[in-house]
Amino acid sequence: MTKLFDLRDLPPGGSIRFPLPPLRGRFGPLSVEGFAHRAPDGAVRAWVNLCPHRAQPVDVGDGRLFNSLGEIECHAHGARFDPSSGSCTGGPCPGTSLQPVQIHEQDGSLWLD
């Protein structure tokens, strides 16, 4: 098990980034990160920080993950995602979703499964 962060660092409605183990890439290991979001009801969900439209970070550019409507938004091309499921809700990504990160809460921390 890999500890990602302490849950006290993730307030309701907030998000936090964390490193993930490297992915196998075409030319060797790729460094990637994930991000977690705590919904107002307290549920924590996490995804790989890669947009399925162009395989670049969702927060490319200004570092924001969410738009003014509370959707996860890729700032490169405007792909929008539902923060409760990661499913594409608009933009150039129909039928896709963010890749979930399997996590669990234990002893006040979030852990990678």
N, C-alpha and C positions, 0 to 999 in steps of 0.2 A: 504494500500500500504506500502511496505517496501523498503526503500532506500538501494541500494546495495553499490554504490560508486559514486564518482564524475567522469564524463567522461574525465575530463582533466588528470586523472590518468591512462588512457588507450590510449597510442599512437597508431597510425596506425601500424599494424603488431605485436602489443603487446598483452599480455594476463594478466589477473588479477584473483585471486581467491577471493571467498567471501563465508561466511557461509549461509546455507539454513536452513529453519525450519526443525526440526527433522522429519525423516520418521518413519512410523510405522513398527517396525521390529517384527520378530517372538518372541523375548524375551523382547520386550519393545522398547522405542524410540531409533533410530539410528541417531547419529550426522553425517551429510553429508555437503559437500561443493560443490559449483559450480565454474565454471570458465567461463570467458567471453573472447572473442577474437575480436579485431577490425581488419577487413580486410584492405588491402591497400586502397580500395575504400571508406573506412569509415564505412561500415556496421558492426554493432555489433551483435554477436551471442553468446549465452550462453548455457552451458550444465551442467548436474550433473557430478561431478568428479568421476564417477564409470565406469569401463570398463564392457561392457555387457558379455565379455568372462568369467570373474572370479569374478565380483562384488567387485573389489578392486580399489583403486584410480588409475586413468590413470597415474598420475605422481609419482607412488610408486618408491622408490629408490632414484634417484638423483633429483627429483622435476621438471624435464623438462616435458613440455607438447608437444613440437614440435620437429620433427627430422630435419635433414639438408635439406630435400626436402620440408619443410613447411607443412608436414602432422602432424596431432595430432597422437601421438604414445604412446601406453601403453608400458612402459619399462619392465613390468613383463614378457610378452609373445610375444611382437612384433605386437600386433593388431594395425592397422593403420586406420585412419579416415579422411575423407574429411573435411577440416575446414569450408567449405561453407554449408555443409549439416549435418555433423556428421555421415554420412554413412560409414560403414566399407569398406575399399578399399583393404585390404590385411591382412594376418595373420589368427589367429584362431577364427575369428568372422564373417564368411560370412552370409550375409542376415540380419545382425543386424545393429544397429546404437547407438550412444550416445543418452541419454535421454535429449531432449531440455528443457531449462528453459524458461518459458514465461516471457519476459521482455518488458519494453518500456522505451524510453528516454523522459525525461521531465525536463525542467529548468536546463539543464546542468548536470543531474544525470541519472543513470540507476536505474530503479525500478523493483521490482518483482511484476508481475501481480497477 
